[in-house]
Each structure stands twice: as C-alpha cells, then as structure tokens.
Amino acid sequence: MSKLDQVLVLDPQSDLRFKGPFTDVVTTNLKLKNPSDKRVCFKVKTTAPRRYCVRPNSGVIDAGAAVNISVMLQPFDYDPNEKSKHKFMVQTIFAPPNVSDMDSLWKDAKPDDLMDSKLRCVFELPSENDKVNDTEVIKAAPATNSVKADPSAASVPVNASGDDTELKKALEKCKRLQSELNKMADENRQLKDDGLRMRKMPRSDHMTSNSSSFLGREAGSSLPSLLVVIAAIFIGFFLGKFIL
C-alpha cells in the first residue's frame, strides 16, 4: 500500500529560514492549514532537538482550521562556511473520533496511516542594506516616541516655570513693601523721639517746641494711616495673585 500524501498545507513548504545575527534567539514561523473535512493530529520533529524550541510541537487541527508554530533557534557561533544539516519533519495522522491519549495514538499508529513533510533549515546573515535599514528603524523609533512625548512633557515644565516666575515676582514685591514699611516705622519712631525732645526744651523755645510737636503729631497721626493703606494694598495684591 502506498504512503498517504500530506493532507496539511505547509507555509513555507520546504525551507525554514533563520536570519542572523545568531547571538540571540532567532524565531521563524511555520503555518499548518487543514483543508480537509476531518480533524488532523500533527507532531513536529527535528534532527537537532537541543538547538531548537518549538511551540506548539504537537496538537490537533480541526477541519478547515490552521495553526501557527514558532520555531526558535538557540544562540550559537555561526560559521558561514559550514552548511546547515538541520532538518524538520511535520508528521500527521487523521484523528480518530474520540482522541484523548496522544502518546498512545502516535505509538500505536500504523506506518501506512502516517503522513509527513520535511523541511530543511537555512541560515542567513543580514546584508549590508538590511543592517542600514534596521539601524534607521531603530533610530527612527526613539525619535518618533520623543516627538509624541514632547507636547505633554513640555507643557508641564512651561507651566511650572511660569508659576515660579510669578511667585518670585510676588515675593520680591512683598520684600520691597516690607522694607518700605520697616523704613516708615523707623521714621515714625524717629519723629516721636524728636517730639519728646522738643517737649523737654526750655520755655523760651515754646513756640518752636509747639511747632515741632505739632509737626510730630501730624506726622505721627498720618503715618499709621499710610501704613494701613500700604498693608491693605499688599494683602490684596498677595491674595489676588494666589487665589486667581
């Protein structure tokens, strides 16, 4: 009895290509499609099981369905003068109505019921053009991310800088007003001291003393009012800045 033809459609059909550099894991994909009206069991084998990781390496494909298999080549020292002798085989069998134990199914399968397809492994190093393109893609990706991030990232520092500038201006004005208030308070104390000295002067200088005390009283009475006005302006300006 002749062996059955492979019922599954493989993509790729004959070669599994792995593109270096091979200093890290390199993955290629194998697609298995079941065009029949029956369920099909499959199993993937390789001549170098320590060099590859296959997920999934076995399973059942429903009628009309497909499955994608990832074949991962482990890192190794690549020698371009050495030809790859690694091969893969996709082995299949029609699934019985009630399949539960896959190990027993494959163990008890008759050779005439098995179908298989073989693929060879091809190792490729990237060309100079590919390296240039990959480098440009890597450089372009961070640039794109930075452009997207700039509007949101820049808006925060700008606002913060504006708030800091306004706060500094307000603090400087507060300091100036406080300095002026202190200066006026000193002048007020000086005027009061001058008035007291005028009162202690002899009677002969009564007119001069009265004039001086009058000026002192005028300055003393007007100065607190001026201080109140300045303080009110300062408090209103400061509260307005931070409330608004």
Disulfide bonds with the S-S distance in Angstrom:
none
